[in-house]
Each structure stands twice: as C-alpha cells, then as structure tokens.
Amino acid sequence: MGFDARYTLALLGWLAAVLLALAANVAAWLADGLAAARLIAGLALAGTIAGLWRHVSRTNLTIARFLEALRHRDFATRFDARGGAGFERLAQALGAAMQDLQRERQAGERELRLLEALVDDAPVALLSVDPQRGVTPANKLARRMFDRHDGVRPADFAPYGATFAERLASPAGGQRELLLLRLSGGPQRAIVRTAALQRLGEQAHIVSVEPVQGTLDAVEIAAQTDLVRVLTHEILNSLTPVMSLSRTLHTMLEADQPALGEAREAAATLARRTQGLRDFIDSYRAVAQPPVPRPVRFLAGPFAREMERLFYAEWPHRHLGVEVSDGLELEADPDLLAQALINLLRNAVQATDHLDKPGVHLAMRAESECASIEVADNGRGIPPAQRSEIFLPFYTTRREGSGIGLNLVRQIAVASGWSIEVDDSPEGGALLRLLLPR
C-alpha cells in the first residue's frame, strides 16, 4: 500500500523518542528538587506520544478515506502526499489505485453504452417481462412494433394477438414459437423466443419478436420456382426422346414399304414412355410430396432394350454399350427407374461431348444381395472432392447445366430404398451405380 523504509524508520524514531521521554520522566521523578525538569520531561513525553499517534492515525485516516471512497464509488478522490515519512509513497499508491478504478469504470460505462446501443438497434424486437415493471419495450423496434396499446400488463398486449398476450403472461424460458401477430402493417407471422434471466435478485424474462413473413413469402416463392424448374427440366428430358421416336415412327410409316415390326415396337415404346411421363407428372401434383414409388417385378433385358431405343431416339449418332445379366429381374418402379436412367445417360453424354470417340455404357448385373445398374462414360470423371456435392439441388459444374437431374436421381433412389454410388469408370470417366435390393 505504499509503506516504505522511511515510514518504518520514522515509526521506530517516534517509538525511541517516546521511550527516551519516558526514561527522562522516570529519572526526573526519582531525583529530588527537579521540578522544572519533571515539567519539561512530561511535556516531552506528551509531545512524543502525540507525534507517534499522529504518525499512526494519519495512515489509518488515509486508508479509511480510501475505503470510504470505494464504498461511495468516488474514484475522483485524491490523497495528500505531504508530511514525508512514507506518506508520499502511500498517497501515490492510493491515488494510482483510484485512477485505475476510474479508468475501469469509464471503460465499463463505454461498454455499457455500446451494449445499450446494440440492444436498442437490434434487428429483432425485445420486450422485458418483469414482475414489478410489467412488460416494457427494450429497444427501438419493439417501441415501433408495439405502439397500439396502453399499459404494461400482459393482457394489455391482446390487440396484437391473444396467444401472444398469454405467452407474455406465462413466459417459459427457452420457448420458441411461430405466432401470427396483428401489427400495424397487417397480420404477420413472427418467431417469438423467450429467455429467463435474473435482475436485481428477481426472476425476469426477455422476449424477442422477429417478423419473418417476408422471409417466408420469399422462401415459398423460391420453392415454387424451384418446383417449376424441376418439372420443366424433367418433362423436357422425357419429351425429347418421345418426339424423336415419334418422328422416327412417322418416317417408318411414310415409307413405301413400312417396316411394320419395327414400327410396332417403336409405337409400343412410345406408348409406354408417354404413359410413364403422365404417371410421373401425376405423382408431382401434390407440391409437398415427392414421387411415390410403385415397385413391380420385371425382366431387366426388355427394360434395357427400351432404354437403348430411347437413347438412340435422342442421340442417334452416339454409341451406347449395353450389358445385362441373363435372366436378371428388377423390383422397382419402372417409370421412376427410367426417369433416373434418362438423367444419368444425359449426364454421361454431356460429359463426353468434347471427345472424338465418346463412349457411354449401361450395365445391369446381378450381385449377391442386390441388382447393380451402372452408367459409365469416358469423360473427365468426377473428382473425389465433388462426389458428395453433385447430388445437391442446383449444383453443377457446367455453365449450361441446371443442377437438377442428379438431385432428382438421388430423390428417386432415396424414395425407392436404393443406394447410389459414384466411382471411376474403367474408361477413366465417371461411373454412377444404382444398387437395388433383390
């Protein structure tokens, strides 16, 4: 606290002076005829005791002033450094402590003002629910939002919604709800959160109100837009081979000697694909529901030949290698499986557009516990770092890509209980594999 050697030496000096004055008094009183000496010795003893008392009590008074200033939070108090004997050092130490406390107090006040400004300008409305003060707006947005009531009772907030008023009357810490509030701009949905806190030894609550009507409207519009994009993408994907096959069938029938067998086969494929497209569109009529699989058991060979015809109807100048295990049966929704394979084949074709000898391969094999359907190409392949992202909605690495096809493939796989894998093809490109339980 600022005591140093000078204070200690002064204290020892005063003690020595008291002892000497006491000894002089004793000697004067023991000798005869020294009345004047007794008076002088008594005065000396009184003076030394007074000096010792002043030396000690001044330190006590200085420390008492310091503690009193702390109690009243008067950090502007300064201390007298006069008197020597350590008081200068003590006054400096106590004065420095006061200055430190004053700086901390000023820093705390600045931080408090900053926090008050942050709370006041917060982008959510804040209400304080206190047993003594009632419900009071805690920031600007709350004061603007809740301006059509009188009073501070929870019931006074009923004009904004009966349920909202009930929540203010019985707030539960940690509660989070989406409520419809009647605000100045009209009814709005808002996220209402409640948190418990202690204030001045009493339980209180803070309620935040965040209007989200605009956000919900934007999300709803975006979801509708995305749905339209998905449907448009898939309908166009399916219509392209149907249109090509229709033109091929028309050409066959216009010939002088129509190949009726091939025409019948093309017409049957066309009928099945248009019916599959109709079923696919019907399954998307419910906006909130993905396609519902209707699995049946069918032979993989005829299904693969139908996919081959659809492939050549759209890409007549490309080659598709097809491999199917003998007698393989698949258990799946053929329309959804065809939709998934059309997307995988389209991706494979697009991945090989830049090659002089593009190659696309479709394989259907029987494995121990599942059927494996693979679509492979000899393009650039898919880097391992991107394999977890290619199925995300609207993720694409091509400038003209939509990022919808592979996401739909994954949706169909998940809805059907299939697994989907991404690997490297033997030709160096990408290989996407559907695993169908048997």
Helices and strands as residue ranges (DSSP letters): H 5-30, H 35-71, H 87-120, E 125-130, E 134-137, H 140-145, G 154-160, H 162-169, E 176-183, E 186-199, E 202-211, H 213-254, H 260-283, E 296-299, H 300-314, E 320-324, E 329-332, H 334-351, E 360-366, E 370-377, G 384-386, H 405-416, E 419-424, E 430-437
